[in-house]
């Protein structure tokens, strides 16, 4: 006889009992409807996946390397891939990092969870941008971490607001930022702000986590160096991923950080999964070493730039004049705001019109902003981008 949910729930840990589905999980539930157009997920477009190149790698390498590719690998990742990432970071980002200071993770999401566990105890507080990545909020909450959001503008986190926050909360365990094409806003942090934040964390002795999943997806504008490349001390912790430039299905990310951080992360990694997929690591290393990555990134950029342009053109054609939106220079997301409109309450009306988004409040630790939404432009077909914007425009008009 099965026990009641109440009895089973009483045996769960307090942290698990406090966990709730994210707003993205909620939007995914409506996707079984074939007529639904979703701007809600953060998925890369399947057309960006290098299927033929991966198949070629497997066909050529599996007969001779198959046994190694299917075996356990080093906890910190294969040496060949860590070498390749080290060279890639120096060439593309100006980051000088030893392969020994890189650890492979099962997606950068695992890296976020591990760093939260590493740097903060339950009840400690950390500082994030406001808004910030929804699954960073989920990950940190899963460790019982409290978050303080710092307001942003078009140049990123406001450093004067950060200093004010540090007067009220002088000992945060770390600061978490997404400088390039930020999720959810699409904003790129200016070079001046990057330098100021680096100066603040060095002055206060606070750890800094720089998450850079979208940095390679720049469509226009001047490339700005990562904070990690500006940090002469080497203490900035840098997160990267292959999900946006190769395939999310490989579940492969990495952390680059100082010796003591990597040393402790190895202990965590062993406890979590004893190492990420060796097969995925072999594929990624071959993909980089054969030059496929350098050739493929421009193709992704061309595809995504077209879709961003199409979505913005559709906004300009169909949205009411009082709807504001960001114009990202890269990445995957646009932040849309209509003052005086509660997008949480408007979401059921949008779903009824067969279009879905992620409510802006989901990206604030305190659920603070109810007038915004995040739209993804990379996944939908061109036709669905135009039609979805038309449907959303009608919701804005009728709901108002």
C-alpha positions as a printed Julia matrix, in Angstrom:
400×3 Matrix{Float64}:
  0.0    0.0     0.0
  1.47   3.39   -1.01
  2.01   5.98    1.67
  0.31   9.34    1.35
  2.22  12.24   -0.14
  2.15  14.0     3.22
  3.94  11.12    4.99
  6.59  10.84    2.29
  7.09  14.62    2.21
  7.89  14.6     5.93
 10.98  12.53    5.16
 12.45  14.99    2.64
 15.15  17.46    3.57
 14.13  21.03    4.37
 15.94  22.33    1.27
 14.13  19.92   -1.08
 10.8   20.74    0.52
 11.46  24.42   -0.19
 12.23  23.86   -3.9
  9.64  24.91   -6.48
  9.41  24.58  -10.28
 10.91  27.49  -12.19
  8.83  29.7   -14.46
 10.51  28.04  -17.43
  9.27  24.62  -16.26
  5.77  26.05  -16.18
  5.97  27.4   -19.74
  7.27  24.06  -21.03
  4.09  22.32  -19.89
  2.04  24.05  -22.59
  4.29  22.99  -25.46
  2.39  19.75  -26.07
 -0.12  21.95  -27.9
  1.05  21.9   -31.56
 -0.47  25.34  -32.17
  1.5   26.96  -29.36
  4.35  29.32  -30.32
  6.95  29.47  -27.57
  9.4   32.27  -26.94
  9.84  30.87  -23.45
 12.7   28.39  -23.61
 16.38  29.12  -23.9
 17.15  26.42  -26.42
 19.61  26.75  -29.29
 18.16  26.2   -32.75
 18.63  22.57  -33.87
 19.79  23.91  -37.25
 22.91  25.12  -35.41
 23.95  21.6   -34.39
 26.94  20.27  -36.39
 25.44  16.82  -36.93
 27.61  15.87  -39.93
 30.86  16.91  -38.23
 30.05  14.96  -35.07
 29.13  11.92  -37.16
 32.43  12.22  -39.02
 34.37  12.39  -35.76
 32.63   9.28  -34.42
 33.05   7.34  -37.67
 36.76   8.1   -37.85
 37.73   7.87  -34.16
 35.37   5.33  -32.64
 36.9    2.24  -34.3
 40.3    2.96  -32.72
 39.4    5.07  -29.65
 35.97   3.65  -28.82
 37.04   1.75  -25.7
 38.67   4.88  -24.27
 35.71   7.05  -25.24
 33.31   4.74  -23.37
 35.44   4.45  -20.22
 35.58   6.62  -17.1
 37.85   9.61  -17.48
 39.74  11.87  -15.06
 37.5   13.66  -12.57
 38.67  17.08  -13.76
 38.3   16.11  -17.44
 40.56  14.7   -20.12
 43.92  16.39  -20.42
 43.54  16.87  -24.17
 40.28  18.81  -23.83
 41.57  20.93  -20.96
 44.59  21.79  -23.13
 42.27  22.67  -26.02
 40.1   24.89  -23.8
 43.17  26.62  -22.4
 44.36  27.45  -25.93
 40.85  28.48  -27.01
 40.43  30.86  -24.06
 43.79  32.51  -24.79
 43.08  32.87  -28.5
 39.44  33.95  -28.37
 39.19  35.71  -24.99
 42.7   36.74  -23.99
 42.43  34.61  -20.84
 45.73  33.06  -19.76
 44.89  29.94  -17.82
 46.73  26.68  -17.25
 44.92  23.45  -18.19
 45.44  22.46  -14.54
 43.19  25.36  -13.55
 40.27  24.08  -15.64
 37.7   21.5   -14.57
 35.07  20.01  -16.89
 31.46  19.97  -15.72
 28.23  18.35  -16.93
 26.99  21.61  -18.4
 27.72  25.0   -16.86
 24.58  24.59  -14.73
 26.42  21.94  -12.73
 29.27  24.41  -12.38
 26.92  27.0   -10.88
 25.57  24.48   -8.39
 29.06  23.34   -7.41
 30.31  26.9    -6.95
 27.31  27.78   -4.78
 28.03  24.78   -2.58
 31.74  25.61   -2.51
 31.6   29.29   -1.66
 28.51  29.72    0.55
 26.75  28.02    3.43
 23.01  27.78    3.97
 21.71  31.2     4.98
 24.65  33.13    3.5
 23.87  35.82    0.97
 25.36  36.54   -2.43
 24.95  39.39   -4.91
 23.57  39.01   -8.43
 22.41  41.29  -11.18
 18.71  42.15  -11.08
 17.33  40.56  -13.15
 19.55  37.48  -13.44
 19.56  33.96  -14.89
 16.53  32.1   -13.55
 18.35  28.79  -13.06
 21.13  30.52  -11.14
 18.37  31.55   -8.73
 17.09  27.96   -8.67
 20.59  26.57   -8.16
 21.57  28.92   -5.35
 18.24  28.45   -3.59
 18.78  24.7    -3.75
 21.77  25.27   -1.48
 19.83  27.54    0.87
 21.67  30.66   -0.34
 20.01  34.06   -0.1
 20.37  36.49   -3.03
 20.52  40.26   -3.17
 19.85  41.75   -6.61
 21.59  44.91   -7.84
 19.83  47.05  -10.42
 21.07  47.18  -14.03
 21.0   49.74  -16.81
 22.1   49.57  -20.45
 25.76  49.2   -19.37
 25.17  46.37  -16.92
 25.15  46.2   -13.13
 25.15  49.71  -11.65
 28.38  49.95   -9.68
 27.12  52.83   -7.5
 24.18  50.6    -6.52
 26.62  47.76   -5.88
 28.6   49.93   -3.47
 25.38  50.97   -1.71
 24.38  47.31   -1.42
 27.76  46.41    0.06
 27.25  49.01    2.77
 24.04  47.24    3.8
 25.37  43.73    3.19
 29.13  44.05    3.68
 30.11  40.39    3.58
 28.52  38.58    0.61
 30.09  35.24   -0.2
 30.39  36.1    -3.9
 29.11  38.29   -6.73
 27.64  36.58   -9.8
 27.48  38.36  -13.18
 26.78  37.54  -16.84
 28.61  40.34  -18.7
 27.96  39.28  -22.31
 24.41  39.39  -23.75
 23.03  38.81  -20.3
 20.3   36.3   -19.64
 17.53  37.54  -19.5
 18.04  41.12  -20.72
 20.51  40.69  -23.6
 22.52  43.61  -22.13
 26.31  43.69  -22.51
 28.27  45.09  -19.58
 30.56  47.97  -20.59
 34.33  47.74  -20.23
 34.25  50.52  -17.63
 31.75  48.62  -15.49
 33.8   45.42  -15.76
 36.86  47.23  -14.5
 34.88  48.88  -11.7
 33.4   45.58  -10.52
 36.84  43.98  -10.59
 38.19  46.89   -8.54
 35.37  46.51   -6.01
 35.81  42.75   -5.48
 39.58  43.17   -5.11
 39.09  46.02   -2.65
 36.52  44.11   -0.58
 38.04  40.63   -0.92
 34.87  39.15   -2.45
 34.84  36.2    -4.85
 33.59  36.97   -8.38
 31.86  34.44  -10.66
 31.77  35.45  -14.34
 29.31  33.35  -16.35
 29.93  33.55  -20.11
 27.67  31.14  -22.01
 26.95  33.56  -24.89
 30.21  35.45  -25.4
 31.01  33.72  -28.7
 27.63  34.73  -30.17
 28.35  38.38  -30.99
 26.43  39.68  -34.02
 27.65  43.28  -34.06
 29.51  45.87  -32.01
 32.94  45.82  -30.44
 34.09  42.74  -28.54
 34.71  43.53  -24.87
 37.28  41.44  -22.97
 36.03  39.15  -20.2
 36.58  40.26  -16.62
 38.73  37.16  -16.19
 41.19  38.47  -18.79
 41.46  41.79  -16.9
 42.1   40.12  -13.54
 45.85  40.06  -12.92
 45.38  38.19   -9.65
 43.63  35.31  -11.44
 41.0   35.05   -8.68
 37.95  35.6   -10.92
 36.11  32.32  -11.47
 35.06  31.9   -15.11
 32.26  29.64  -16.36
 32.01  28.49  -19.98
 29.92  25.99  -21.92
 29.73  24.08  -25.19
 25.92  24.07  -25.1
 25.54  27.21  -27.25
 28.41  26.65  -29.71
 28.34  22.86  -30.13
 25.35  21.05  -28.58
 23.48  21.18  -25.26
 22.93  17.43  -25.52
 26.62  16.8   -24.87
 26.14  18.36  -21.41
 29.62  19.83  -21.29
 30.81  22.99  -19.57
 33.89  24.1   -17.68
 35.16  26.22  -14.81
 38.44  28.14  -14.95
 39.69  29.35  -11.58
 42.53  29.64   -9.08
 44.32  26.62   -7.62
 42.44  26.43   -4.31
 39.04  26.66   -6.02
 39.85  23.9    -8.53
 41.26  21.71   -5.74
 38.0   21.85   -3.77
 35.83  21.54   -6.89
 37.56  18.23   -7.64
 36.28  16.88   -4.32
 32.76  18.07   -5.12
 32.89  16.66   -8.63
 33.94  13.26   -7.34
 30.98  13.25   -4.96
 28.5   14.31   -7.64
 29.33  12.17  -10.69
 33.01  11.08  -10.68
 33.56  13.0   -13.91
 31.64  14.25  -16.93
 30.93  12.21  -20.05
 34.19  10.99  -21.57
 32.46  10.47  -24.92
 31.33  14.11  -24.97
 34.83  15.27  -24.09
 36.4   13.28  -26.93
 33.9   14.79  -29.37
 34.52  18.34  -28.12
 38.31  18.01  -28.23
 38.26  16.66  -31.78
 35.79  19.36  -32.79
 38.16  22.07  -31.57
 41.42  20.5   -32.76
 40.1   19.9   -36.3
 39.14  23.56  -36.63
 35.44  22.79  -36.89
 34.55  25.15  -34.04
 36.18  28.19  -35.64
 34.33  27.51  -38.89
 31.0   26.77  -37.24
 30.59  29.74  -34.88
 30.14  32.23  -37.78
 27.32  30.02  -39.12
 25.53  30.15  -35.76
 26.0   33.92  -35.61
 24.55  34.37  -39.1
 21.48  32.26  -38.2
 20.84  33.97  -34.87
 21.46  37.51  -36.13
 18.83  36.97  -38.79
 16.33  35.78  -36.18
 17.11  38.64  -33.8
 16.66  41.15  -36.63
 13.39  39.52  -37.67
 12.0   39.62  -34.14
 12.94  43.28  -33.66
 11.47  44.2   -37.06
  8.27  42.41  -36.02
  8.21  44.35  -32.72
  8.51  47.6   -34.64
  5.72  46.6   -37.0
  3.17  45.19  -34.55
  3.86  46.14  -30.92
  2.09  49.12  -29.35
  4.33  52.2   -29.15
  4.59  52.04  -25.36
  6.26  48.6   -25.36
 10.01  48.86  -24.81
 12.63  46.24  -25.65
 16.39  45.73  -25.61
 18.45  45.42  -28.78
 21.1   42.82  -27.9
 24.37  42.72  -29.84
 24.41  38.93  -29.51
 23.2   36.01  -27.46
 19.7   34.54  -27.43
 17.28  36.82  -25.59
 15.36  40.1   -25.75
 13.87  41.79  -22.66
 10.45  43.34  -23.27
  8.82  45.81  -20.88
  5.41  47.48  -20.8
  5.02  49.76  -17.82
  1.73  49.36  -16.01
  1.15  45.84  -17.33
  1.5   42.81  -15.06
  3.02  40.13  -17.31
  2.41  37.43  -14.68
 -1.32  38.05  -14.83
 -1.19  38.51  -18.6
  0.44  35.11  -19.23
 -2.82  33.06  -19.18
 -4.26  35.44  -21.8
 -1.15  34.91  -23.95
 -1.4   31.14  -23.58
 -5.03  31.39  -24.65
 -3.79  33.19  -27.8
 -1.27  30.36  -28.32
  1.92  32.25  -27.52
  4.08  31.87  -24.41
  6.93  33.8   -22.76
  8.78  33.75  -19.45
  7.53  36.32  -16.94
 10.1   38.9   -15.91
  9.48  38.41  -12.2
 11.03  34.93  -12.43
 14.44  36.52  -12.98
 14.45  38.45   -9.71
 15.37  36.74   -6.43
 12.53  38.68   -4.75
 10.14  38.37   -7.76
 10.32  42.16   -7.97
  9.5   43.2   -11.56
  6.07  42.31  -12.97
  6.1   44.54  -16.06
  8.65  42.63  -18.16
  9.14  39.35  -20.0
 11.99  37.43  -21.62
 11.66  36.33  -25.24
 13.95  33.84  -26.94
 14.57  34.49  -30.65
 16.92  31.61  -31.55
 14.64  28.58  -31.47
 11.48  29.48  -33.4
 11.07  29.31  -37.17
 10.94  32.62  -39.05
  7.23  32.17  -39.62
  6.58  31.54  -35.94
  8.63  34.56  -34.91
  6.43  36.87  -36.98
  3.17  35.15  -36.07
  4.12  34.87  -32.4
  4.91  38.59  -32.19
  1.56  39.37  -33.85
 -0.24  37.25  -31.25
  1.69  38.84  -28.41
  0.94  42.33  -29.77
 -2.78  41.53  -29.75
 -2.49  40.35  -26.15
 -0.77  43.6   -25.15
 -3.54  45.66  -26.77
 -6.5   43.63  -25.51
 -5.17  42.99  -22.02
 -4.38  46.67  -21.52
